[in-house]
């Protein structure tokens, strides 16, 4: 027992209990500690301890408030981010709707311009940049009534009616387009003016990576100027006359016997998402007889 009473921990516990008791009694109204001489001495001992305890309590309250305020702020920020994301999504939807509306207006304009053609709207499926220089795949095929027979092809334009290429193959749900940049593509063209000089635009392996085409068949006495707009001439029967192709960016007349030029097409594969395919309407018997120079048969 004596060993316990003289233990350091026992003394510390007793001191803590005594101090705590004094603090509690001192905080009670009418406590005799307020009026005794002991009060003055005890106050000097207790006041620092009370200050430390009060400061610790205040710090804990501040920390507690900061933690919960931080949680509330993070939650509010998360809600604001969600609202911003929702607004951005709706904005993109509205932008896409506006673009689609403009494309539909262009489709009606194309239909009015090429009244002798069926106009098929199609979305581009190709995504690899390499494919753009070999072929373009679109989601329109034989199940939509589009079918390429032997020796037949269809003209393809973008939403601004600029020449993209021609359909070379149709399958059940998709078609393949040979683009203007392909080295196997060629089209008869002319300068977009009255009695404009005629040339031939072809794809060129050395120019397609620069998004350029070659212009050949140029007469030295009627060369196109840089900046001249080139359109389809209508010769050959496949491409209707007047479809915009692009502009002349340079002319090489160093060899008078082989004058060439470089053309920059209007369409660009980087932002090509939708195209329109022009399929000629079948001719009626009356149109075929008239085209042949005969008389309309009587009923």
ROVODREN-612759 format. One record per atom (N, C-alpha, C): x, y, z; residue in one letter. Coordinates in steps of 0.02 Angstrom, whole numbers, padded with zeros to 5 digits, always signed. Atoms other than C-alpha are relative to their C-alpha. Layout:
XYZa ...
//
This chain:
+00042-00061+00000x +00000+00000+00000x +00043+00062+00000x -00046-00057-00004x +00142+00117+00045x +00032+00012-00068x -00031-00006+00066x +00219+00080-00122x -00046+00033-00050x +00049-00031+00045x +00059+00130-00212x -00006+00075+00014x +00009-00070-00018x +00043+00293-00113x +00059+00042-00021x -00060-00038+00020x +00221+00343-00157x +00013-00005-00075x -00009+00006+00072x +00200+00296-00341x -00009+00067-00035x +00003-00063+00037x +00231+00438-00463x -00067+00007-00035x +00064-00004+00036x +00074+00397-00564x -00058+00013+00047x +00053-00013-00049x -00032+00396-00408x -00002+00073+00019x -00005-00071-00017x +00029+00569-00362x -00029+00043-00056x +00025-00038+00058x -00007+00633-00537x -00075-00003-00005x +00073+00008+00003x -00183+00562-00534x -00034+00041+00054x +00029-00038-00056x -00218+00640-00364x +00001+00074-00015x -00006-00072+00017x -00154+00810-00422x -00051+00019-00053x +00048-00015+00054x -00260+00803-00579x -00071+00002+00028x +00067+00001-00029x -00415+00757-00477x -00012+00063+00042x +00006-00060-00042x -00383+00899-00352x -00009+00062-00042x +00005-00059+00044x -00355+01026-00490x -00067+00003-00035x +00064+00002+00034x -00509+00969-00583x -00057+00019+00047x +00052-00016-00050x -00613+00980-00424x -00001+00075+00014x -00004-00072-00013x -00550+01156-00389x -00030+00040-00059x +00026-00035+00059x -00590+01209-00568x -00076-00003-00002x +00073+00007+00001x -00766+01139-00556x -00032+00041+00055x +00028-00040-00055x -00798+01219-00386x +00005+00074-00014x -00009-00071+00014x -00728+01383-00445x -00048+00025-00052x +00047-00022+00052x -00848+01386-00591x -00072+00003+00024x +00069+00000-00026x -01002+01362-00479x -00015+00066+00034x +00018-00063-00034x -01096+01519-00422x -00003-00010+00075x +00003+00004-00073x -01077+01553-00235x +00050-00047+00030x -00051+00046-00025x -00930+01436-00219x +00043+00035+00051x -00044-00031-00051x -00827+01470-00061x +00069+00016-00026x -00066-00016+00027x -00673+01471-00169x +00004+00072-00025x +00000-00070+00023x -00728+01643-00231x +00018+00048+00056x -00008-00048-00056x -00713+01717-00056x +00058-00017+00046x -00057+00019-00044x -00570+01626+00024x +00065+00028-00027x -00067-00024+00021x -00391+01680+00022x +00032-00050-00047x -00028+00051+00045x -00355+01517-00061x -00017+00013-00072x +00024-00013+00068x -00452+01578-00211x +00051+00036-00041x -00048-00039+00037x -00320+01702-00257x +00058-00043-00024x -00057+00042+00020x -00179+01576-00257x -00020-00054-00049x +00023+00052+00046x -00279+01441-00340x -00014+00028-00068x +00015-00031+00065x -00337+01561-00474x +00063+00009-00042x -00062-00009+00037x -00158+01597-00518x +00022-00066-00031x -00019+00065+00026x -00132+01411-00540x -00048-00027-00052x +00052+00030+00042x -00297+01369-00623x -00011+00039-00065x +00016-00042+00058x -00318+01517-00741x +00039-00021-00063x -00036+00022+00061x -00177+01463-00861x -00026-00066-00027x +00026+00065+00022x -00246+01287-00863x -00067+00009-00035x +00065-00014+00032x -00421+01352-00901x +00009+00031-00069x -00013-00032+00066x -00350+01461-01040x +00022-00051-00052x -00023+00051+00046x -00261+01313-01117x -00058-00044-00023x +00057+00043+00016x -00417+01206-01107x -00049+00036-00046x +00046-00039+00042x -00526+01345-01180x +00029+00010-00071x -00031-00008+00066x -00400+01376-01320x -00003-00064-00041x +00004+00064+00035x -00396+01191-01362x -00071-00013-00024x +00070+00009+00020x -00586+01184-01364x -00018+00043-00059x +00015-00046+00056x -00596+01337-01476x +00034-00025-00064x -00036+00025+00059x -00464+01262-01593x -00037-00061-00028x +00037+00059+00024x -00563+01099-01601x -00063+00021-00037x +00061-00025+00033x -00722+01195-01643x +00017+00029-00068x -00020-00029+00064x -00631+01292-01778x +00018-00055-00050x -00019+00055+00045x -00557+01132-01851x -00063-00038-00023x +00062+00035+00016x -00727+01047-01842x -00040+00039-00052x +00037-00043+00048x -00809+01195-01933x +00035+00000-00068x -00037-00002+00063x -00671+01201-02063x -00010-00065-00039x +00009+00065+00033x -00688+01015-02100x -00069-00004-00033x +00067+00005+00027x -00876+01023-02122x -00013+00053-00054x +00006-00051+00052x -00866+01187-02219x +00034-00022-00064x -00035+00025+00059x -00737+01107-02334x -00040-00053-00036x +00042+00052+00030x -00850+00957-02362x -00058+00032-00038x +00057-00034+00033x -00997+01073-02402x +00022+00036-00063x -00024-00035+00059x -00891+01176-02522x +00016-00049-00056x -00015+00051+00051x -00829+01019-02612x -00064-00027-00032x +00063+00024+00027x -01007+00957-02630x -00033+00052-00046x +00028-00054+00041x -01064+01126-02695x +00038+00005-00067x -00040-00002+00062x -00919+01127-02821x -00018-00058-00046x +00018+00058+00041x -00966+00951-02878x -00067+00012-00035x +00065-00015+00030x -01146+01006-02906x +00006+00052-00056x -00010-00052+00052x -01088+01160-03002x +00033-00030-00061x -00032+00033+00058x -00974+01052-03111x -00050-00042-00039x +00051+00040+00034x -01119+00936-03148x -00048+00045-00040x +00044-00046+00036x -01229+01084-03195x +00034+00029-00061x -00038-00027+00057x -01092+01156-03307x +00004-00053-00055x -00004+00054+00049x -01069+00987-03392x -00067-00010-00035x +00067+00007+00030x -01257+00974-03419x -00015+00056-00049x +00011-00058+00045x -01264+01149-03493x +00042-00006-00063x -00043+00009+00059x -01116+01112-03607x -00027-00053-00046x +00029+00054+00041x -01199+00951-03665x -00060+00026-00039x +00059-00028+00035x -01361+01043-03705x +00022+00049-00054x -00025-00047+00050x -01261+01178-03794x +00025-00036-00061x -00024+00038+00057x -01174+01048-03901x -00058-00030-00040x +00059+00026+00034x -01343+00969-03939x -00032+00053-00043x +00030-00054+00038x -01411+01137-03992x +00043+00018-00061x -00045-00015+00056x -01257+01169-04099x -00007-00053-00055x +00008+00053+00049x -01275+00999-04182x -00067+00004-00035x +00066-00009+00031x -01460+01032-04211x +00001+00056-00051x -00006-00055+00046x -01417+01198-04292x +00038-00020-00063x -00038+00025+00057x -01287+01114-04402x -00043-00045-00044x +00044+00046+00037x -01410+00978-04450x -00053+00038-00039x +00051-00041+00034x -01540+01111-04492x +00030+00031-00062x -00032-00031+00059x -01417+01199-04607x +00012-00052-00054x -00012+00053+00049x -01375+01033-04689x -00065-00019-00036x +00064+00016+00032x -01559+00997-04719x -00019+00055-00049x +00014-00054+00047x -01579+01168-04797x +00042-00008-00063x -00043+00011+00057x -01430+01131-04907x -00024-00058-00043x +00027+00057+00037x -01508+00964-04953x -00058+00020-00045x +00055-00024+00041x -01665+01051-05012x +00026+00042-00059x -00029-00040+00053x -01558+01172-05110x +00031-00044-00054x -00030+00047+00048x -01463+01028-05190x -00055-00034-00041x +00056+00032+00034x -01628+00943-05232x -00029+00046-00052x +00027-00049+00048x -01691+01102-05315x +00048+00010-00058x -00049-00013+00052x -01529+01127-05410x +00005-00058-00049x -00006+00059+00042x -01518+00948-05474x -00067-00037+00000x +00068+00027-00001x -01701+00913-05506x -00005-00066-00038x +00001+00063+00038x -01659+00768-05624x +00036-00056+00036x -00037+00050-00039x -01572+00672-05485x -00037-00015+00064x +00020+00018-00068x -01623+00576-05332x +00058+00018+00046x -00052-00021-00047x -01528+00648-05183x -00003-00044+00062x -00005+00043-00059x -01471+00526-05048x +00049+00032+00050x -00044-00025-00052x -01402+00595-04886x +00033-00058+00036x -00036+00055-00033x -01267+00486-04805x +00052+00028+00048x -00052-00018-00048x -01150+00495-04656x +00064-00039-00014x -00065+00031+00014x -00965+00457-04673x +00017-00049+00056x -00019+00051-00048x -00907+00297-04588x +00075-00004+00010x -00073+00004-00004x -00720+00307-04625x +00026+00046+00054x -00029-00042-00053x -00614+00372-04482x +00076+00004-00006x -00073+00000+00008x -00433+00327-04527x +00020+00049-00054x -00023-00050+00049x -00338+00465-04616x +00026-00034-00063x -00026+00035+00059x -00259+00336-04731x -00057-00017-00048x +00056+00020+00043x -00430+00284-04793x -00025+00056-00044x +00026-00057+00039x -00471+00458-04852x +00033+00003-00069x -00036-00005+00063x -00340+00444-04988x -00012-00061-00044x +00014+00060+00040x -00398+00272-05046x -00074-00006-00014x +00072+00003+00009x -00586+00274-05019x -00035+00030+00060x +00042-00026-00054x -00727+00344-04914x -00061-00045+00005x +00059+00043-00010x -00861+00232-04840x -00057+00040+00031x +00058-00034-00026x -01037+00297-04808x -00055-00051+00015x +00052+00046-00023x -01192+00220-04727x -00062+00001-00045x +00056+00001+00048x -01301+00211-04884x +00016-00054-00050x -00013+00055+00045x -01319+00054-04988x -00060-00024-00039x +00053+00027+00043x -01429-00059-05091x -00067-00005+00035x +00064+00003-00036x -01559-00077-04954x -00035+00067+00001x +00029-00067+00005x -01587+00110-04975x -00018+00018-00072x +00016-00012+00070x -01613+00092-05162x +00058+00026-00041x -00059-00026+00035x -01436+00144-05210x +00041-00059-00024x -00037+00057+00027x -01352+00020-05326x +00038+00021-00062x -00043-00018+00057x -01206+00044-05444x +00006-00061-00046x -00007+00053+00049x -01218-00063-05600x +00065+00009-00038x -00062-00003+00038x -01073-00100-05716x -00001+00059-00048x -00004-00058+00044x -01017+00057-05806x -00039+00060+00025x +00041-00054-00028x -01125+00166-05692x +00033+00025+00064x -00027-00029-00061x -01072+00284-05554x -00044+00058+00021x +00040-00056-00026x -01150+00419-05445x +00046+00055+00026x -00038-00057-00023x -01085+00593-05407x -00012+00010+00075x +00005-00013-00073x -01050+00637-05224x +00023+00072+00014x -00017-00069-00019x -01051+00815-05154x -00006+00007+00076x +00008-00012-00071x -01033+00887-04980x -00060+00044+00013x +00060-00038-00017x -01163+00991-04888x -00002+00069-00033x -00003-00064+00035x -01104+01147-04980x +00000-00009-00076x +00004+00017+00072x -01125+01061-05151x +00067-00001-00034x -00066+00006+00030x -00937+01048-05177x +00013-00074-00018x -00014+00068+00023x -00875+00895-05273x +00045-00036+00049x -00040+00044-00044x -00810+00754-05161x +00029-00058-00039x -00023+00057+00039x -00797+00609-05283x -00059-00035-00033x +00054+00038+00030x -00904+00471-05355x -00004-00070+00032x +00011+00067-00028x -00979+00306-05294x +00027-00052-00049x -00028+00052+00043x -00885+00155-05361x -00024-00070+00020x +00023+00066-00023x -00962+00014-05258x -00056+00009+00051x +00054+00000-00049x -01123-00019-05163x -00009-00070+00029x +00016+00062-00035x -01160-00152-05034x -00067+00010+00035x +00066-00002-00029x -01313-00188-04930x -00012+00061+00043x +00011-00055-00047x -01288-00056-04796x +00050+00057-00008x -00048-00054+00008x -01144+00050-04861x +00025+00003-00072x -00028-00010+00067x -01058+00118-05015x +00071+00027+00006x -00069-00023+00002x -00880+00159-05064x +00006+00056-00051x -00008-00060+00042x -00833+00328-05136x +00074+00007-00019x -00067-00017+00024x -00680+00363-05243x +00006+00076+00005x -00003-00073-00010x -00628+00538-05184x +00040+00036-00054x -00033-00044+00049x -00566+00682-05289x +00076-00004+00005x -00072+00002-00010x -00392+00663-05214x +00033-00065-00024x -00028+00065+00019x -00371+00482-05270x +00031+00005-00069x -00036-00003+00065x -00246+00456-05412x -00039-00032-00057x +00041+00030+00052x -00377+00355-05506x -00060+00041-00019x +00058-00042+00013x -00503+00497-05508x +00016+00052-00053x -00006-00054+00049x -00529+00617-05654x -00068+00027-00017x +00064-00032+00017x -00664+00740-05704x +00014+00058-00049x -00006-00056+00046x -00687+00860-05848x -00025+00063+00035x +00016-00062-00036x -00691+01039-05785x +00011+00061-00044x -00010-00062+00036x -00686+01220-05837x +00004+00057+00050x +00001-00061-00041x -00658+01395-05768x -00072+00023+00005x +00070-00019-00013x -00819+01457-05690x -00014+00071-00026x +00018-00063+00032x -00857+01595-05814x -00027-00017-00069x +00029+00011+00067x -00944+01616-05981x +00056-00019-00048x -00050+00025+00047x -00849+01516-06113x +00067-00013+00033x -00062+00015-00036x -00722+01465-05982x +00037-00058-00032x -00042+00052+00030x -00576+01359-06041x -00010-00066+00036x +00011+00067-00028x -00594+01171-06014x +00066-00035+00014x -00059+00038-00019x -00467+01057-05927x -00023-00067+00027x +00015+00063-00035x -00458+00891-05834x +00033+00002+00068x -00026+00004-00069x -00437+00876-05646x +00009-00074+00017x -00014+00069-00020x -00354+00716-05584x +00033-00001+00069x -00038+00009-00061x -00289+00648-05420x +00073-00012-00016x -00071+00006+00011x -00101+00646-05400x +00034-00025+00064x -00031+00029-00060x +00003+00538-05281x +00047+00049+00035x -00048-00046-00030x +00130+00677-05255x -00034+00061+00031x +00035-00060-00025x -00004+00806-05211x -00054-00016+00052x +00058+00013-00042x -00138+00714-05113x +00014+00010+00074x -00016-00013-00070x -00046+00727-04946x -00003+00074+00016x +00006-00073-00008x -00053+00916-04973x -00071+00024-00012x +00070-00016+00017x -00239+00907-05013x -00004+00042-00063x -00001-00033+00065x -00208+00958-05193x -00014-00050-00055x +00011+00041+00060x -00254+00893-05366x +00038+00030-00058x -00035-00022+00060x -00172+00904-05536x -00050+00021-00053x +00041-00023+00056x -00248+01001-05681x +00041-00007-00064x -00036+00012+00063x -00197+00945-05856x -00045+00018-00059x +00038-00017+00060x -00252+00971-06036x -00009+00074-00010x +00004-00073+00003x -00216+01158-06028x +00029+00025-00066x -00023-00032+00062x -00202+01258-06188x +00042+00061+00019x -00045-00055-00016x -00055+01380-06183x -00031+00068-00016x +00032-00063+00017x -00167+01512-06262x -00061+00015+00043x +00059-00010-00042x -00303+01491-06132x +00012-00031+00069x -00019+00028-00065x -00219+01456-05966x -00042+00031+00056x +00036-00028-00057x -00313+01475-05802x +00045+00043+00043x -00039-00043-00043x -00257+01609-05682x -00003-00026+00072x +00001+00018-00071x -00210+01582-05501x -00059+00033+00034x +00060-00027-00033x -00367+01603-05396x -00064-00014-00038x +00060+00014+00040x -00485+01550-05537x -00039-00058+00030x +00042+00053-00025x -00632+01445-05479x -00013-00051-00056x +00010+00054+00048x -00649+01276-05566x -00063-00039+00019x +00062+00038-00010x -00816+01185-05588x -00003-00056-00052x +00009+00054+00049x -00873+01029-05678x -00028+00029-00065x +00021-00026+00066x -00899+01055-05865x -00064-00034-00025x +00058+00036+00024x -01038+00927-05888x +00015-00047-00057x -00018+00044+00055x -00943+00838-06026x +00009-00072+00025x -00007+00070-00019x -00948+00649-06021x -00064-00029+00028x +00065+00024-00021x -01122+00638-05947x -00006-00021+00073x +00005+00023-00069x -01077+00578-05772x -00011+00057+00049x +00003-00055-00047x -01050+00743-05681x -00042+00057-00030x +00039-00057+00025x -01182+00880-05700x +00045+00062-00005x -00039-00061+00009x -01116+01047-05757x -00009+00048+00060x +00004-00054-00049x -01074+01181-05630x +00013-00019+00072x -00016+00018-00070x -01026+01081-05474x +00068+00029+00018x -00064-00029-00019x -00889+01179-05383x +00051-00053+00020x -00053+00047-00015x -00724+01087-05372x +00053+00031+00046x -00051-00033-00040x -00595+01210-05305x +00029+00060-00037x -00032-00058+00030x -00474+01350-05351x +00071-00018-00021x -00069+00008+00024x -00310+01358-05447x +00047+00036+00048x -00048-00031-00046x -00163+01388-05330x +00068+00012-00033x -00062-00013+00036x -00019+01378-05455x -00006-00027-00071x -00001+00021+00071x +00017+01359-05642x +00073-00009-00020x -00068+00014+00023x +00172+01279-05718x +00000-00001-00076x -00002-00005+00073x +00202+01336-05898x +00072-00005-00025x -00070+00006+00021x +00387+01293-05903x +00008-00043-00062x +00001+00041+00060x +00347+01163-06037x -00063+00016-00039x +00059-00020+00037x +00230+01238-06168x -00041-00059-00027x +00036+00058+00026x +00186+01063-06227x -00035-00040+00055x +00031+00036-00056x +00135+01005-06054x -00011+00049+00058x +00015-00049-00052x +00063+01148-05954x -00047-00032+00052x +00041+00028-00054x -00008+01094-05786x -00013+00053+00052x +00017-00044-00056x -00086+01177-05636x -00016-00042+00061x +00018+00033-00063x -00120+01133-05455x -00064+00032+00027x +00066-00023-00024x -00296+01144-05385x -00009-00020+00073x +00019+00015-00069x -00351+01153-05203x -00075-00011+00003x +00072+00014-00003x -00521+01067-05183x -00034+00039+00056x +00038-00034-00052x -00657+01153-05084x -00015-00047+00059x +00016+00047-00055x -00704+00997-04986x +00064-00019+00035x -00059+00023-00038x -00588+00939-04848x -00020-00059+00042x +00018+00062-00035x -00583+00766-04771x -00002+00007+00075x -00002-00007-00072x -00548+00830-04595x -00068+00017+00031x +00066-00018-00027x -00723+00902-04573x -00057-00028-00042x +00053+00031+00041x -00819+00791-04694x -00037-00052+00042x +00041+00045-00041x -00959+00709-04594x -00060-00027-00038x +00059+00020+00038x -01106+00703-04713x +00010+00018-00074x -00004-00012+00072x -01119+00691-04902x -00068-00012-00032x +00060+00012+00039x -01254+00689-05035x +00019-00035-00065x -00013+00039+00060x -01258+00561-05174x -00054+00016-00051x +00047-00019+00053x -01338+00613-05339x -00008-00059-00048x +00015+00057+00045x -01420+00468-05432x -00048+00024-00054x +00044-00023+00054x -01493+00510-05604x -00067-00035+00001x +00066+00030+00006x -01679+00483-05619x -00005-00036-00066x +00008+00035+00064x -01727+00355-05751x -00039+00042-00050x +00034-00040+00052x -01778+00436-05915x -00065-00033-00020x +00064+00026+00025x -01957+00419-05973x +00006-00014-00074x +00000+00015+00072x -01999+00353-06147x +00000+00064-00040x +00004-00064+00037x -02041+00531-06201x +00067+00034-00002x -00065-00032-00003x -01873+00597-06143x +00051-00036-00044x -00047+00038+00041x -01779+00457-06230x -00012+00012-00074x +00015-00014+00070x -01870+00487-06395x +00022+00070-00019x -00019-00070+00013x -01843+00675-06382x +00076+00006-00005x -00073-00003+00001x -01658+00649-06342x +00027-00030-00064x -00022+00032+00062x -01643+00538-06495x -00020+00040-00062x +00019-00043+00056x -01720+00673-06605x -00061-00026-00036x +00060+00026+00033x -01879+00575-06643x -00063+00036+00023x +00064-00030-00018x -02063+00615-06622x -00030-00039+00057x +00034+00033-00055x -02166+00577-06471x -00053-00047-00027x +00049+00047+00027x -02266+00419-06504x -00070+00017+00023x +00069-00014-00018x -02454+00439-06509x -00029-00058+00039x +00033+00051-00041x -02562+00348-06387x -00043-00043-00044x 
//
